[in-house]
Amino acid sequence: MRKKRIQYIERKIGKIKQELGEIGLFRPGSLTRQYKNPRKGEGSYWQISYTRKMKSHTAYVRLEEVGEARRQIAAYKKFKRLVEQWIDLSIELSILKIQIDKNKS
């Protein structure tokens, strides 16, 4: 039972590594539309905001770059999700391997 689970986890980690290698460019943050005059809804522009190393960052995004910024933000979310899965699986794998080694001795 444990050996089958170990094999499953190792295959799953391999798939995660492959997916991580295919992600490409990514960036953290959220993309929002801002207004120079919010009450009238005039003067709209896009900006990206994120926190990195405990510092807040905000940058203007040109209209023609909005699509690419959205793709990069989605890629970052995928990256984070895959890394979290990898960590959870690695913890489980470590525990299973320790149990097997413990039973051998």
Buried (B, 14 or more C-beta within 10 A) or exposed (E): EEEEEBEEBEEBBEEBEEBEEEBEEBBBBEBEEEEEEEEEEEEEEBBBBBEEEEEEEEEEBEEEBBEEBBBBBEBBEBBEEBEEBBEEBEEBBEEBEEEEEEEEE
